[in-house]
Amino acid sequence: MKLLVISGGTHPYAESTPVLMDFLIQAGHEATLTEDASVLASADLGDFDVLVFNTLRREGTTLTVDEQVGMTRFIGGGKGFVCLHISGCAPEGWSEYHDVTGGGWIYGTSTHPPYGQFSVSVDNAGHPCADGISNFLTNDELYTKLGWRDGNDVFMSAYLDGETQPMAWTRKYGNGRVFATTLGHDGLSFKTPPFQRLVLNGVNWAGITQAK
């Protein structure tokens, strides 16, 4: 599949994005990388099958209205979207972004304990994005108190202070498919084999067009 990977922002993307690109390409995908979100408002966006966000779009890098419109038309029109970690954080002035992602980080509300190792549970082994994955340990950030929308199919979770926290889910947006995970903070997180399998499963699932 042809993937457009958008990176950049105030996160350790210099560590994580090269690992991401490597395993996407090794899996046979044609992956194009950019930090310039203006492509979301261009006709070139239609050349791709799946949009992959490994980026934090806030303040100086927040998405313009034209970029927001182009992105929602792309996904709603039947293409795929893969949203990793803090990429689910809604850009300023665009709370509707969580209608696309199904939820994500909200500044001033969401939290996480210090970066460290924790266990991730596969709650629905029959979900196509869980294929080949069993419960695993990862080094990452465990997000809590996320923004949330109805319609998410959560298939992976973690536990913190006796509460279940969603780690990965899928949803539909218009005719498009959306895969999201809160995992994927840094290079070490991205080097975890089950995480790589999770992302590849998500790409393959999201790339199944829903357009009629």
Secondary structure, DSSP 8 states (H G I E B T S, - for coil): -EEEEEEESSSSHHHHHHHHHHHHHHTT-EEEEES-GGGGGSGGGGG-SEEEEEE---GGG---HHHHHHHHHHHHTT-EEEEEGGGGS--TT-TTHHHHHSEE--TTT-B--SSEEEEEEES-TTSGGGTT--SEEEEE---BS-EE-TT-EEEEEEEETTEEEEEEEEEEETTEEEEEES---SHHHHT-HHHHHHHHHHHHHHTS----
